[in-house]
Amino acid sequence: MRLNRPLVFTDKVSSALSAAAGRRPRLRHILICSTVAAGSAIAGFSAQGAEKAAWITTWAATPAPRWSDDLPAPFGVPEVLENQTIRQVARISVGGNSVRVVLSNAFGEKPLTIGAGSVAIAGKGGEVDQATLKPLTWGGKSSVVVPPGAPIVSDSVALSAEALSELSVSIFLPKKTALSSVHWDGVQTAYISGPGNFASDAAFKADSTLKSRLFLSDIWVDAAPESQAIVFFGDSITDGNCSTPDANNRWPDHIAKRLQEANRKVAVVNEAFSGNRVLTDGMGVNALARFDSDILSHPKVSTVVLMMGINDIGWPGENAITPDDKQPTAQDIITGYQQLIDRAHAHGIRIVGATLTPFAETFKGLPTEGYYTPEKEKIRVAVNQWIRTGGGFDGVIDFDKVMEDPAKPGYLRDDYDCGDNLHPNDAGYKAMADAVDLDVLLGPAK
């Protein structure tokens, strides 16, 4: 274990840590509903106990609370559902012969009642493979009530799921249910039924669809003894914003495919959230506050990849996003990074830093064009310089150099730009993944 030098906190970082200390932990205690498997599952929640873990997270989506209308990105999710079924699709990274599903009521103020649930190999348009359709149970029961602030893990389901296959998870909400724990930018179609329980139906008639994740936070599979997990901790660029929906073109998705092609037993866990910041809440909980719940909660984690900070730089100041927020300095962000580095190392986890990609003229011509200024660019450059040369990270991925237009320093390449001068398109996300040295992700051979 390696610890960096003692930290000197600026006011910005001190306030973020104080807020984190007062926030209710999200995944500190998970409800395990299968008593037979409880011991092995709990063991998997610490890096030190990873060798004994029976399960590994093969897919994840970070839940967050609803935000107010003063932010420019509309939440875009209904406030409540009642007597309706939700069907959601997720492409897993590593495969297994048994599956468990984690649902989250992290930000719910009331108990969440799940009337029924199922998991299956996904088909097209919300359909599933009937032969693989299995009911979910919790402690042997077909329904469960999840307390406010808690997630809950289903019993083990015998289901053979290959690496990179798509699973479909359905849950029936019999009572009036506030949609309070949501992964906003799912880039994947979720199907919502009309009245009734359709969790056990192979076909699914949707009354509506949306591109967010509702309550579904993790999928586990039984883990090979030598397997490990890499958690990708980031914002919208890691969350896949602007990529083609239902196509799995986030850059960590391409990393998962590369790892499988290289015959590596490595799970890819994407704990990014669009709009996320290192130091401050807004669209999602800040990175300092959610590090324990979204990194340390996963079994067999060997490495975390951090790519976050551009929203800390871009959001504050004279713009329509958060005009009253104080602009952090480069050192504020770096001190936040050092906190995350020390906390990872304290648990025996490697941490790899990714440089912040170019953002010149982001949102130009829109009310939010103040996201970019020449002064903010200087902060990005200083942060990237520290990532490359500061010596804090166990490895570095220089996405800035991959994505920068060689003819226009500070600008995103036109052929990688989805149109807002900030987010990559599908080609850009693939280029990012292709540029990653897998040995940097996996670390020295053991």
HELIX and SHEET records of a PDB file:
HELIX    1   1 ASP A   11  GLY A   22  1                                  12    
HELIX    2   2 ALA A   38  ALA A   43  1                                   6    
HELIX    3   3 ALA A   50  LYS A   52  5                                   3    
HELIX    4   4 GLN A  130  THR A  132  5                                   3    
HELIX    5   5 SER A  236  ASP A  239  1                                   4    
HELIX    6   6 TRP A  251  GLU A  261  1                                  11    
HELIX    7   7 ALA A  287  PHE A  291  1                                   5    
HELIX    8   8 ASP A  292  LEU A  296  3                                   5    
HELIX    9   9 ILE A  310  GLY A  314  1                                   5    
HELIX   10  10 ALA A  330  ALA A  346  1                                  17    
HELIX   11  11 GLU A  369  TYR A  371  5                                   3    
HELIX   12  12 PRO A  374  THR A  389  1                                  16    
HELIX   13  13 PHE A  399  MET A  403  1                                   5    
HELIX   14  14 ASP A  414  TYR A  416  5                                   3    
HELIX   15  15 ASP A  426  ASP A  434  1                                   9    
HELIX   16  16 LEU A  438  LEU A  442  1                                   5    
SHEET    1   A 4 LEU A  31  ILE A  32  0                                        
SHEET    2   A 4 PRO A 151  VAL A 153  1                                        
SHEET    3   A 4 GLY A  96  SER A 104 -1                                        
SHEET    4   A 4 VAL A 157  ALA A 161 -1                                        
SHEET    1   B 5 LEU A  31  ILE A  32  0                                        
SHEET    2   B 5 PRO A 151  VAL A 153  1                                        
SHEET    3   B 5 GLY A  96  SER A 104 -1                                        
SHEET    4   B 5 LEU A 216  ASP A 222 -1                                        
SHEET    5   B 5 TRP A  55  ALA A  60 -1                                        
SHEET    1   C 2 VAL A  80  LEU A  81  0                                        
SHEET    2   C 2 THR A 177  ALA A 178 -1                                        
SHEET    1   D 6 LYS A 134  PRO A 135  0                                        
SHEET    2   D 6 ALA A 116  ILE A 121 -1                                        
SHEET    3   D 6 GLU A 166  LEU A 173 -1                                        
SHEET    4   D 6 GLN A  84  ARG A  91 -1                                        
SHEET    5   D 6 ALA A 190  PRO A 195 -1                                        
SHEET    6   D 6 SER A 208  LEU A 210 -1                                        
SHEET    1   E 2 LEU A 112  ILE A 114  0                                        
SHEET    2   E 2 VAL A 144  VAL A 146 -1                                        
SHEET    1   F 2 VAL A 182  HIS A 183  0                                        
SHEET    2   F 2 ARG A 213  LEU A 214 -1                                        
SHEET    1   G 5 VAL A 266  ASN A 270  0                                        
SHEET    2   G 5 GLN A 228  GLY A 234  1                                        
SHEET    3   G 5 VAL A 301  MET A 307  1                                        
SHEET    4   G 5 ARG A 350  ALA A 354  1                                        
SHEET    5   G 5 GLY A 395  ILE A 397  1                                        
SHEET    1   H 2 GLU A 404  ASP A 405  0                                        
SHEET    2   H 2 LYS A 408  LEU A 412 -1                                        
END                                                                             
